[in-house]
């Protein structure tokens, strides 16, 4: 592809339009969003595939959930305060060994 001064100027000022390409066997319904980069003149349009839109929805749903399950924390605080929480040391040890073996396996693949 030969780049002309006009094409170069369009890309520099952000007025070039993107072209949508469809892969064989992968129909793409898309959403158009305006993208603005701070301080630049113009805007570019980005088309997101249906899969990308679904991934964004999933990410937003996960991010909207709290990081901590407050009900579970309250339950265990109450059990600890009453002396009702008993640690299963065998289960903890088994989990530690499994995790160590898994991490060793992952590091050996590198």
Sine and cosine of phi, psi and omega as CSV:
sin_phi,cos_phi,sin_psi,cos_psi,sin_omega,cos_omega
0.00,0.00,0.77,-0.64,0.02,-1.00
-1.00,-0.01,0.77,-0.64,0.00,-1.00
-0.99,-0.11,0.83,-0.56,0.02,-1.00
-0.99,-0.15,0.20,-0.98,0.02,-1.00
-0.88,0.48,-0.61,0.79,0.01,-1.00
-0.89,0.45,-0.73,0.69,0.02,-1.00
-0.89,0.46,-0.69,0.73,0.00,-1.00
-0.88,0.48,-0.68,0.73,0.00,-1.00
-0.91,0.41,-0.62,0.78,0.02,-1.00
-0.88,0.47,-0.68,0.73,0.01,-1.00
-0.93,0.37,-0.58,0.82,-0.02,-1.00
-0.92,0.38,-0.63,0.78,-0.05,-1.00
-1.00,-0.08,0.03,1.00,0.11,-0.99
0.99,0.13,0.25,0.97,-0.04,-1.00
-1.00,-0.10,-0.06,1.00,0.01,-1.00
-0.93,0.38,0.62,-0.79,0.01,-1.00
-1.00,-0.10,0.60,-0.80,0.03,-1.00
-1.00,0.07,0.46,-0.89,0.03,-1.00
-0.95,-0.30,0.65,-0.76,0.01,-1.00
-1.00,-0.01,0.76,-0.64,0.07,-1.00
-0.91,-0.42,0.65,-0.76,0.02,-1.00
-0.93,-0.35,0.74,-0.68,0.04,-1.00
-1.00,0.10,0.55,-0.84,0.01,-1.00
-0.86,0.50,0.79,-0.62,0.04,-1.00
0.99,0.13,0.00,1.00,-0.01,-1.00
-0.80,-0.59,0.99,0.16,0.01,-1.00
-0.89,0.45,0.62,-0.78,-0.07,-1.00
-0.85,-0.53,0.96,-0.29,0.22,-0.98
-1.00,0.05,0.58,-0.81,-0.12,-0.99
-0.65,-0.76,0.34,-0.94,0.05,-1.00
-0.91,-0.41,0.64,-0.77,0.01,-1.00
-0.97,-0.24,0.75,-0.67,0.04,-1.00
-0.78,-0.63,0.63,-0.78,0.09,-1.00
-0.99,0.12,0.72,-0.69,0.00,-1.00
-0.90,-0.44,0.79,-0.62,0.01,-1.00
-0.83,-0.55,0.73,-0.68,0.07,-1.00
-0.96,-0.29,0.70,-0.72,-0.11,-0.99
-0.77,0.64,0.83,-0.56,0.13,-0.99
1.00,0.09,-0.18,0.98,-0.02,-1.00
-1.00,0.02,0.50,-0.87,0.01,-1.00
-1.00,0.05,0.66,-0.75,0.06,-1.00
1.00,-0.03,-0.07,-1.00,0.02,-1.00
-0.51,-0.86,0.30,-0.95,0.04,-1.00
-0.84,-0.54,0.54,-0.84,0.04,-1.00
-0.97,-0.22,0.72,-0.69,-0.01,-1.00
-0.88,-0.48,0.76,-0.66,0.03,-1.00
-0.97,-0.24,0.84,-0.54,0.00,-1.00
-0.99,-0.12,0.70,-0.72,0.04,-1.00
-0.93,0.36,0.25,-0.97,0.03,-1.00
-0.87,0.49,-0.61,0.79,0.01,-1.00
-0.90,0.43,-0.68,0.73,0.01,-1.00
-0.90,0.44,-0.62,0.78,0.04,-1.00
-0.90,0.44,-0.67,0.75,0.03,-1.00
-0.90,0.44,-0.66,0.75,0.02,-1.00
-0.89,0.45,-0.62,0.78,0.03,-1.00
-0.90,0.44,-0.67,0.74,0.03,-1.00
-0.89,0.47,-0.68,0.73,0.01,-1.00
-0.89,0.45,-0.72,0.70,0.00,-1.00
-0.87,0.49,-0.69,0.72,0.02,-1.00
-0.89,0.46,-0.64,0.77,0.01,-1.00
-0.90,0.43,-0.69,0.73,0.01,-1.00
-0.91,0.41,-0.69,0.73,-0.02,-1.00
-0.93,0.38,-0.37,0.93,0.00,-1.00
-0.99,0.17,-0.22,0.98,0.01,-1.00
-0.99,0.13,0.56,-0.83,0.03,-1.00
-0.93,0.37,0.50,-0.87,0.00,-1.00
-0.95,0.31,-0.42,0.91,-0.07,-1.00
-0.85,-0.53,0.73,-0.69,0.07,-1.00
-0.99,0.11,1.00,-0.08,-0.09,-1.00
-0.86,0.52,-0.59,0.81,0.00,-1.00
-0.90,0.43,-0.65,0.76,0.00,-1.00
-0.93,0.38,-0.64,0.77,0.03,-1.00
-0.88,0.47,-0.71,0.70,0.00,-1.00
-0.88,0.47,-0.65,0.76,0.01,-1.00
-0.87,0.49,-0.74,0.68,-0.03,-1.00
-0.95,0.31,-0.55,0.84,0.09,-1.00
-0.88,0.48,-0.69,0.72,0.00,-1.00
-0.90,0.44,-0.70,0.72,0.00,-1.00
-0.89,0.45,-0.66,0.75,0.03,-1.00
-0.90,0.43,-0.68,0.73,-0.03,-1.00
-0.89,0.45,-0.58,0.82,-0.02,-1.00
-1.00,0.05,-0.11,0.99,-0.04,-1.00
0.97,0.26,0.37,0.93,-0.05,-1.00
-1.00,-0.06,-0.21,0.98,-0.06,-1.00
-1.00,0.05,0.87,-0.50,0.00,-1.00
-0.90,-0.43,0.77,-0.63,-0.01,-1.00
-1.00,0.09,0.76,-0.65,0.08,-1.00
-1.00,0.01,1.00,-0.08,-0.11,-0.99
-0.89,0.45,-0.53,0.85,0.03,-1.00
-0.91,0.40,-0.69,0.73,0.01,-1.00
-0.91,0.42,-0.63,0.77,0.03,-1.00
-0.90,0.43,-0.71,0.70,-0.01,-1.00
-0.89,0.45,-0.68,0.73,0.03,-1.00
-0.87,0.49,-0.69,0.73,0.00,-1.00
-0.90,0.43,-0.64,0.76,0.02,-1.00
-0.90,0.44,-0.68,0.73,0.01,-1.00
-0.91,0.42,-0.70,0.71,0.02,-1.00
-0.87,0.50,-0.71,0.71,-0.02,-1.00
-0.91,0.41,-0.65,0.76,0.02,-1.00
-0.90,0.44,-0.70,0.71,0.00,-1.00
-0.90,0.44,-0.65,0.76,0.02,-1.00
-0.89,0.45,-0.71,0.70,0.01,-1.00
-0.91,0.42,-0.62,0.79,0.06,-1.00
-0.89,0.45,-0.65,0.76,0.02,-1.00
-0.89,0.46,-0.71,0.70,0.00,-1.00
-0.90,0.45,-0.67,0.74,-0.03,-1.00
-0.94,0.33,-0.43,0.90,0.02,-1.00
-0.97,0.24,-0.36,0.93,0.02,-1.00
-0.97,0.23,-0.35,0.94,-0.04,-1.00
-0.97,0.23,0.00,0.00,0.00,0.00
